[in-house]
Amino acid sequence: MAFWTYMIKRIKFLGIPVRDQDRALNFYTETLGFRILTDQQFSESQRWIELSIPGADTGIVLFTPDGHEDRIGTFVNTSWEVDNVEKTYGELQGKGVEFAAPPQKQPWGTFVIMKDSEGNQIVLSSR
């Protein structure tokens, strides 16, 4: 019998590059309903803000490493699963969230690209 040891267990968090940490924190907590795990000073110019997504193991961090400021407001190569894209789209639009285009149905599922408070584009999808 073979025993396997896995060094990598899961994705702990996804980094979201932001310019204004207060604005982003408000967007992710008040608009999306994420919860604050950590909000502490990291450097003279930034805080380390780690958030949890209710019901998910993976969290996000609102932080931009030095030298990566050009990533703010670009496409975040990730997809967040939602129960119903059209319903989520409507609810978030009602809260003032901007989208790149209306939801699109594909053979593999439905998706929409949301823009966060910093202009980052994030895919929301469902099967």
N, C-alpha and C positions, 0 to 999 in steps of 0.2 A: 504494500500500500504506500502510495506517495503522499507526502505531506507538503502542502504548498504554503509558503509564506508570502503574502502580498505586501510590498512596501508601500504602494500607493493605494489608498482606500477610497478616496472620493475627491471631488473638487470642493475645496473649502469655500472659496469665494471667487467672484469674477470682478476684476477691476474696471470701474467706469471712470474715464477721465473727465474731470470737471474743472471749470474756471472759478465758479462761485460756489463754495462748499455749503454756505447757508441756503442759497437758493435751491441747490440740488437736494440737500437734506429735506427741505420743505416739500419738494416735488415727490421724492421717493417715500416719505412718511405720510404726508397729508393727502396726496393725490393717489398714490399707489398702495398705501397701507402697510409699507414695510416697517419693521421695528428696529430700533437702535440697539445694537449689541455693545458697541464701543464708540465713544466720541471723545478723543483726547488729543492733546497737542503732540504733533509728530516732529515739526520743525518750526522755525520762526514764521514761516509763511503758510504752513498747512497743518491740518488735523488729520488723524487717522479715524475715519468714520466707517465703521463696519455695520452693515444692516442684515437682518434676517428677513427672509420671505416666508410669511406664514404658511406652514404646511410643507416646506421644502427643506432639504438638507444643505443646499448650496446658498450662500449669501452673496452680497455684493459689497464692494468697498468704493467709496467716493473719494478718490485720490488720484493725483496725477504725478507720476515720478518725474523728477527734474529731467529736462531734455525731451519730454514726451508731450509737451503742450500742444504740438501740432495735431495730436490725435483727438483733441477736444472738438466735438461737433462733427465727427465722422461716423462711419458705419461701425457698429460694435458687432463683431462676428460671433453672434450668439442668437439663439432662438429661445424665447420663453414660452412655455406651454400654458395655455388658458383653456378653460372648459368650452367656451363658445366665443370665437373671434368676433362675430358680428355683434353680440351682446356687449362684450368688453369694449369694442370699438365705440359703440353708442354711449356707454357709460362714461368712458374716458373723454370722449368728445364733449359730453355734457359738463365735464370738469375743466374744459379748456385745453385739453391735450391736443397737440398737433400731430397729424399723420402725413406721410409722404403721398399716400393715395388711399382710396377705399379698399376694404378687404377684397382679396382675390381667391377664388377657388381653383385648386389644382388637383390632379389625380391623387396626389399624396396627402392632401388636406387643404385647409384654408389658412391664409396668413394676412397680416397687415404690418406695415412698418411704422412704429411709433417714434416720435421725436421727444426726447426728454427736455428738461429745462435748459440744458446746455447745447441742444441741437444734436446730441448723439442719436443715431438711428438704431432702433432695436426691433427685431422681428418678434411678433407675437403670433403664435400658431396653434392650431388644433387639428385633430384628425378628421 
